[in-house]
């Protein structure tokens, strides 16, 4: 058995405040014997912070410190964060889910493909499969995770979507579970109250459709606005676990909340 949790938490522009929220989530995960914890998109770095801001704030060092905090509590992390990645021609900013096991060892990362201009992030070029081996009180578990970040699940770039192709790939690789770290459009900038309702329905319908590919989805959203300000309205998509069109667990529609589900892979 493997216990996977999600942390629907505020994602702000202030990295120190984000670290505080993430440590609270890790403490909750430890208290509830969660094996792996998924966070929203940009949960550590903040969302749509600049390349220069991330460099100035030594995000790599802060990440290592946070992962050490999680490892001391035996928590594996699927950490949503913007990150500076070294590539062949230099360095680029990415939006990622970074995976670490319960001892703090990096297992790999997924790069968001359907980036938007405001992120100033270099897009990823395809699906990424993460292999997990986990030991807990119930024994040893091996499973495979496929990843999506926010807009990957419903957006378009160059008049193309990636959802179906990536789902086919993950299904062909016998993927056990999909992780979706989100940070969607909501609040006054999204329009009226009804506009916000419609946007949430749009996002949830895509998650419902994706879940019918027979792979459970663990999904979690930021509970603040895109620009990191307090917001007491509903998240842009439901946080929780959905499988074959049925929500197995849901977080509260507003505010900070945590959830977990036990899987037998």
Secondary structure, DSSP 8 states (H G I E B T S, - for coil): -EEEEEEE----S-HHHHHHHHHHHHHHHHHTT-SEEEE-TTTTT-SS--HHHHHHTTHHHHHHHHHHHHHHTT-EEEEEEEEEEEETTEEEEEEEEEEE-TTS-EEEEEE-SS--GGG------S--EEEEEEEETTEEEEEEEEEEEGGGGT--BTTB--HHHHHHHHHHTT--EEEEE-----SGGG-SHHHHHHHHHHHHHHHHHHHTTS-EEEEE--SS-TTS----S--SS--EEEETTEEEEE--SSSSEEEEEEE--
